[in-house]
Amino acid sequence: MPDIYTDHPDIVRGLLAEGDFTCGVEPRLLEGRDPAWTCVVDGERLSGDLYVHERSAADLGLPWWLAAAIAAAVLAVLAAQTLLIVRLRRASDR
C-alpha cells in the first residue's frame, strides 16, 4: 500500500479511521514506521498498510496537477475495488 504525503496528516488519518481503517497500530509490512501514523485495512479482498506523512517531512516536489492526477487515480482504483468487493459479497449472499 502507498504512503500518503499531506499538509494535513491529522485530517487524513481521521478520514481513514472513519473509512474502516484501523489507525495507530504497529506496521505489518515495513518495520520501523511510526505506529501513530500507520493505518491498516483488513478485508477479504483488500488488505494492507497505509503510512501517513506530513508533506513537509518529505516534499516530493511534484507539480500540484500531477499530484492531483495521481491522487485521483489512486482513489479511482480504491473505489473500483470497493465496488467489486460489494458486488462479490452480494453475489455470494444469494
VEXLOFI-292333 format. One record per residue (C-alpha): residue in three letters; x, y, z. Coordinates in Angstrom, 1 decimal, decimal comma. Layout:
<rs>
R ALA X Y Z
...
</rs>
This chain:
<rs>
R MET 0,0 0,0 0,0
R PRO 1,2 3,5 -0,6
R ASP 2,5 6,2 1,6
R ILE 0,3 9,3 1,9
R TYR 2,1 12,7 1,9
R THR -0,2 15,6 3,0
R ASP -0,1 19,0 4,6
R HIS -2,9 17,8 7,0
R PRO -2,0 14,4 8,3
R ASP -4,4 14,6 11,2
R ILE -7,3 15,1 8,9
R VAL -6,2 12,3 6,6
R ARG -5,8 9,9 9,5
R GLY -9,2 10,8 10,8
R LEU -10,8 10,2 7,4
R LEU -9,1 6,8 7,1
R ALA -10,3 5,9 10,6
R GLU -13,9 6,7 9,5
R GLY -13,5 4,5 6,4
R ASP -12,9 1,3 8,4
R PHE -9,1 1,7 8,6
R THR -7,5 1,0 12,0
R CYS -5,0 3,7 12,8
R GLY -2,3 3,9 15,5
R VAL -1,1 0,3 15,1
R GLU 2,2 -1,4 14,5
R PRO 3,1 -1,6 10,8
R ARG 2,9 -5,1 9,4
R LEU 4,7 -4,6 6,1
R LEU 7,6 -2,1 6,8
R GLU 9,0 -2,3 10,3
R GLY 10,3 0,9 11,9
R ARG 7,4 3,1 10,8
R ASP 5,8 5,2 13,5
R PRO 2,7 3,3 14,7
R ALA 0,9 6,6 15,4
R TRP 0,8 7,3 11,7
R THR 0,1 3,8 10,4
R CYS -3,3 2,8 9,3
R VAL -4,3 -0,7 8,2
R VAL -7,3 -2,2 6,5
R ASP -8,3 -5,9 6,6
R GLY -10,9 -7,1 4,1
R GLU -11,5 -10,3 2,3
R ARG -10,2 -8,9 -1,0
R LEU -8,2 -5,8 0,1
R SER -5,8 -5,5 2,9
R GLY -2,6 -3,6 3,6
R ASP -1,0 -0,7 5,4
R LEU -1,1 3,0 4,7
R TYR 1,5 5,3 6,1
R VAL 0,6 9,0 6,6
R HIS 3,4 11,5 6,4
R GLU 3,4 15,3 6,8
R ARG 4,2 16,7 3,3
R SER 7,0 19,0 4,7
R ALA 8,8 15,9 6,1
R ALA 9,4 14,6 2,6
R ASP 8,5 17,1 -0,1
R LEU 8,2 15,2 -3,4
R GLY 8,5 18,3 -5,5
R LEU 5,7 17,3 -7,8
R PRO 3,6 19,9 -9,6
R TRP 0,2 20,2 -8,0
R TRP -1,6 18,9 -11,1
R LEU 0,5 15,7 -11,2
R ALA -0,1 15,1 -7,6
R ALA -3,8 15,6 -8,1
R ALA -3,9 13,2 -11,0
R ILE -2,0 10,5 -9,0
R ALA -4,4 11,0 -6,1
R ALA -7,4 10,8 -8,4
R ALA -6,1 7,6 -10,0
R VAL -5,5 6,0 -6,5
R LEU -9,0 7,0 -5,4
R ALA -10,5 5,6 -8,6
R VAL -8,7 2,3 -8,1
R LEU -9,8 2,1 -4,4
R ALA -13,4 2,9 -5,4
R ALA -13,4 0,2 -8,1
R GLN -12,0 -2,3 -5,7
R THR -14,7 -1,4 -3,1
R LEU -17,5 -1,7 -5,7
R LEU -16,1 -5,1 -6,7
R ILE -16,0 -6,3 -3,1
R VAL -19,5 -5,2 -2,5
R ARG -20,8 -6,9 -5,7
R LEU -19,0 -10,1 -4,9
R ARG -20,4 -10,2 -1,4
R ARG -23,9 -9,6 -2,6
R ALA -23,5 -12,3 -5,2
R SER -22,2 -14,8 -2,6
R ASP -25,2 -14,0 -0,3
R ARG -27,7 -15,1 -2,9
</rs>
